[in-house]
Amino acid sequence: MTTHHDLVIEAEGLTKSFGTTKALQGVDLSVARGTVLGVLGPNGAGKTTAVRILATLLTADGGHARVAGHDVAHDAQRVRQSIGLTGQYASVDEDLTGRQNIVMIGRLLDLRAPAARQRAAELLEWFDLTDAADRPAKTYSGGMRRRLDLASSLVGRPEVIFLDEPTTGLDPSKREDMWNVIRSLVADGSTVLLTTQYLDEADALADEITVIDHGRVIAHDTPEGLKRIVGGQTLEVRPSDVTRLAETATILAAVSAAGAPEESRKGLLSVPVSDGDALSATVARLASAGIAVTEMSLHLPSLDEVFFTLTGRTSSDTTEEVA
């Protein structure tokens, strides 16, 4: 069980308004040491506002927060010394080379020149930027700039890392590369708060997820716990012989209280079930009927379904972030 002393990020009752717009309305967040908290919500929900307050870039109107043991309002300098921040958009100096960008950050963090150059070389290699290290950042692709931005935020080996939609604009292969970097950071002992619009990203990386909508926390749990909000599981079966689809459907209907299954994709039948016993019962009935299958799975609802259940919107049905 996580205790108060295990928490590296603690926020209680954060409020923030911009004119008449209430960006945060009493947000609570907590992140245990060495874990990833995924913060989900549509654009405009207040995710970025919360990150900016925790990173000391904004002052909350109400509530309080501590990061790495330091109060964000009263000990902002200590907080900044403990964190790394990658925002939604790359913030590198485009007229400097990749290497110069990272060395500059190192020097600003009081590293001696040789140490700053060594750290730059390490990070450039880690983020697969060595070949482009001495090119101006303005010649980099969007994905390369994102990687350089994240590399720059890690120069000081921060205890806490804020990643505000870090894979925006990356192609699928580069997103996977970034995921591996995040996993490596956590394995090395860092604590990560990750905001994202990609529900598969939160599912892949987060130990716990907080869902924010209209400036309020509307759910908090593990990915598996959130999936149970939708209720039940789904059993999917694809018979090898499509001529036996109707027989397979009859068997699935017998193990589900929902009645006849749906053909979610051609030849693939799906039906909601209440528990895992339905899988073994289906296997036995199919074997007894001599029906071979090419695909069979039992799974919880997706985070997309959870997101829709909680917010009434899909992950792509969004508006602009207020701050």
C-alpha positions in Angstrom: 0.0 0.0 0.0 1.4 3.4 -1.0 2.0 5.7 2.0 2.3 9.5 2.2 6.1 9.1 2.3 6.2 7.0 -0.9 4.5 9.8 -2.9 6.8 11.9 -5.1 4.0 14.1 -6.5 1.1 15.2 -4.3 -1.6 17.7 -5.2 -4.8 18.4 -3.3 -7.6 20.7 -4.4 -5.8 22.5 -7.2 -7.9 25.3 -8.7 -7.1 27.6 -11.6 -9.2 30.0 -13.6 -8.4 32.1 -16.7 -11.0 34.9 -16.7 -14.4 33.1 -16.5 -12.9 29.8 -17.6 -12.4 27.4 -14.7 -9.5 25.2 -15.9 -9.1 23.3 -12.7 -11.8 22.8 -10.1 -10.3 21.0 -7.2 -7.9 18.5 -8.8 -6.1 15.8 -6.6 -3.1 13.9 -8.0 -0.7 11.5 -6.5 2.2 9.6 -8.0 4.3 7.0 -6.1 8.0 6.8 -6.4 9.3 4.9 -9.5 5.9 4.7 -11.2 4.1 6.3 -14.2 0.8 8.1 -13.7 -1.1 8.6 -16.9 -3.4 11.7 -17.0 -6.1 11.3 -19.5 -8.8 13.7 -20.7 -10.0 15.6 -23.7 -8.3 18.7 -24.8 -9.5 21.5 -22.6 -9.9 19.2 -19.6 -7.1 20.9 -17.6 -4.2 18.4 -18.0 -1.6 20.9 -19.2 -2.7 23.5 -16.6 -2.1 20.9 -13.9 1.3 20.1 -15.3 2.3 23.7 -15.5 1.4 24.3 -11.9 3.3 21.2 -10.7 6.3 22.4 -12.8 6.1 25.9 -11.2 5.2 27.6 -14.5 1.8 28.7 -13.2 0.6 29.5 -9.7 -2.6 27.8 -8.6 -5.5 29.9 -7.3 -6.2 27.4 -4.6 -5.0 24.1 -3.2 -1.5 23.0 -2.7 1.1 20.6 -4.2 4.4 19.1 -3.4 6.9 17.6 -5.9 10.0 15.6 -4.7 9.2 16.8 -1.2 9.1 20.5 -2.0 6.1 22.9 -2.0 5.6 24.1 -5.6 4.5 27.6 -4.4 7.0 28.2 -1.6 10.1 26.3 -2.7 9.8 26.6 -6.5 13.6 26.6 -7.0 14.0 23.2 -5.3 11.2 21.8 -7.4 12.9 23.0 -10.6 16.1 21.4 -9.6 14.3 18.0 -9.2 12.3 17.9 -12.4 12.5 17.5 -16.1 9.7 18.8 -18.4 8.8 18.1 -21.9 5.9 20.2 -23.1 3.4 19.5 -26.0 5.6 21.3 -28.5 9.4 21.0 -28.9 11.1 24.0 -27.3 14.7 23.6 -28.6 16.7 26.5 -30.1 16.4 25.9 -33.8 19.5 27.9 -34.7 21.7 25.7 -32.5 22.8 22.1 -33.4 21.4 19.2 -31.4 24.6 18.9 -29.5 24.8 22.6 -28.7 21.2 22.5 -27.4 22.0 19.8 -24.9 25.4 21.2 -23.9 23.8 24.6 -23.3 21.3 23.0 -20.9 24.1 21.2 -19.1 26.0 24.4 -18.7 22.9 26.1 -17.4 22.7 23.3 -14.8 26.2 24.1 -13.7 27.9 21.1 -15.4 31.5 21.8 -16.3 32.1 21.9 -20.1 33.6 18.4 -20.4 30.8 16.9 -18.3 28.1 18.7 -20.4 29.7 17.4 -23.6 29.9 13.9 -22.3 26.2 14.0 -21.1 25.2 15.4 -24.5 27.0 12.5 -26.3 25.2 10.0 -24.1 21.8 11.4 -24.7 22.3 11.9 -28.4 23.2 8.2 -28.7 20.3 7.1 -26.5 17.8 9.0 -28.7 19.4 8.0 -32.0 20.4 11.5 -32.8 24.2 11.0 -33.1 24.3 11.3 -36.9 22.4 14.5 -36.8 24.1 15.9 -33.7 26.0 18.7 -35.5 23.2 19.8 -37.7 21.0 22.8 -36.8 17.8 21.8 -35.1 15.8 23.6 -37.7 16.8 20.9 -40.2 15.3 18.2 -37.9 12.0 16.5 -38.6 9.2 16.9 -36.1 9.9 13.6 -34.5 13.6 14.3 -34.2 12.8 17.6 -32.5 10.6 15.8 -30.0 13.4 13.4 -29.2 15.9 16.3 -28.8 13.4 18.1 -26.5 13.1 15.1 -24.3 16.8 14.5 -24.3 17.3 18.1 -23.2 14.9 17.6 -20.3 17.0 14.7 -19.0 20.4 16.4 -18.8 20.2 16.8 -15.1 19.0 13.2 -14.4 15.8 14.5 -12.8 14.0 12.6 -10.1 10.6 13.6 -11.5 9.8 13.9 -15.2 6.7 15.6 -16.6 5.8 14.5 -20.1 3.0 16.5 -21.6 1.8 14.5 -24.7 5.4 13.6 -25.6 4.6 11.5 -28.6 2.4 14.0 -30.4 3.4 14.0 -34.1 5.6 10.9 -34.0 5.0 8.0 -36.4 4.1 4.6 -34.8 7.7 3.2 -34.8 9.1 6.4 -33.1 6.2 6.3 -30.6 7.3 2.8 -29.6 10.9 4.0 -29.3 9.7 6.8 -27.0 7.8 4.3 -24.9 10.9 2.2 -24.5 12.8 5.4 -23.3 10.1 6.1 -20.8 10.2 2.5 -19.5 14.0 2.8 -19.2 13.7 6.1 -17.2 11.3 4.4 -14.7 13.6 1.3 -14.5 16.4 3.7 -13.5 14.3 5.1 -10.7 12.6 8.2 -12.2 9.0 9.0 -11.5 6.9 10.1 -14.5 3.6 12.0 -14.9 2.5 11.5 -18.4 -0.4 13.3 -20.1 -1.6 11.8 -23.4 -4.4 11.7 -25.9 -3.4 8.2 -26.9 -5.3 5.7 -24.8 -3.1 2.8 -26.0 -0.1 4.8 -24.7 -1.6 5.1 -21.2 -2.5 1.4 -21.3 1.1 0.5 -22.3 3.0 2.7 -19.8 0.9 3.8 -16.8 0.8 2.0 -13.5 -2.2 4.2 -12.6 -4.5 6.5 -14.6 -6.3 9.7 -13.6 -9.1 10.9 -15.9 -9.8 14.6 -15.9 -12.7 16.3 -17.5 -13.9 19.9 -17.3 -11.2 20.6 -14.7 -12.3 17.8 -12.3 -10.9 14.3 -11.6 -13.7 11.9 -12.6 -11.8 8.6 -12.2 -8.6 7.2 -10.8 -7.5 3.5 -10.9 -5.1 1.1 -12.6 -5.7 0.5 -16.3 -7.3 -2.8 -15.5 -9.5 -1.3 -12.8 -10.7 1.4 -15.1 -11.6 -1.2 -17.7 -13.9 -2.9 -15.2 -16.0 0.3 -15.0 -17.5 -0.6 -18.3 -18.4 -4.0 -16.9 -17.8 -7.5 -17.9 -15.5 -9.0 -20.5 -15.8 -9.9 -24.1 -15.3 -13.4 -25.6 -14.3 -13.6 -29.2 -14.2 -16.7 -31.4 -13.4 -17.3 -35.0 -14.2 -20.8 -36.3 -11.8 -22.3 -38.8 -14.7 -23.4 -41.0 -17.0 -20.4 -41.8 -19.8 -22.8 -42.6 -20.0 -23.6 -38.9 -20.4 -19.9 -37.9 -24.1 -20.4 -36.9 -23.2 -23.4 -34.7 -20.5 -21.4 -33.0 -22.9 -18.6 -32.5 -25.3 -20.9 -30.7 -22.6 -22.1 -28.4 -21.6 -18.6 -27.5 -25.2 -17.6 -26.9 -25.4 -20.4 -24.4 -22.5 -19.1 -22.3 -23.6 -15.5 -22.3 -26.6 -13.8 -20.7 -26.6 -11.3 -23.5 -28.0 -13.6 -26.0 -26.9 -13.9 -29.7 -23.3 -12.8 -30.4 -22.3 -10.1 -32.9 -20.1 -10.7 -35.9 -17.6 -7.8 -35.1 -15.4 -8.6 -38.1 -16.0 -11.1 -40.9 -16.0 -14.6 -39.3 -15.2 -13.3 -35.8 -18.0 -13.6 -33.3 -18.0 -11.6 -30.0 -20.2 -11.8 -27.0 -20.2 -10.2 -23.5 -19.6 -12.6 -20.6 -19.7 -12.1 -16.9 -16.5 -14.0 -15.9 -13.6 -16.1 -17.1 -15.5 -19.4 -16.6 -17.2 -18.7 -19.9 -13.9 -19.3 -21.8 -13.4 -22.8 -20.4 -17.1 -23.6 -21.0 -16.8 -22.5 -24.6 -13.7 -24.5 -25.2 -15.4 -27.6 -23.9 -18.5 -27.1 -26.0 -16.6 -26.3 -29.2 -14.5 -29.4 -28.7 -17.6 -31.6 -28.0 -19.1 -30.2 -31.3 -15.8 -30.8 -33.2 -15.5 -27.1 -34.1 -11.9 -26.0 -34.6 -11.0 -22.3 -34.2 -8.3 -20.0 -35.6 -8.8 -17.3 -33.0 -10.2 -17.2 -29.4 -9.7 -14.5 -26.8 -11.2 -13.1 -23.6 -10.5 -9.5 -22.8 -11.6 -6.5 -20.7 -13.0 -3.5 -22.5 -10.5 -1.1 -24.1 -9.6 2.2 -22.5 -11.3 3.9 -25.5 -14.6 2.3 -24.2 -13.8 3.5 -20.7 -13.0 7.0 -21.9 -16.4 7.1 -23.7 -18.2 5.8 -20.7 -16.7 8.4 -18.4 -16.8 11.4 -20.6 -19.4 10.7 -23.2 -16.8 11.5 -25.9 -14.3 9.5 -27.9 -10.6 10.3 -27.5 -10.7 12.1 -30.9 -13.8 14.3 -30.1 -11.9 17.2 -28.5 -11.7 20.9 -28.2 -8.7 23.2 -27.6 -6.8 23.2 -24.4 -7.5 26.3 -22.4 -4.0 26.5 -21.0 
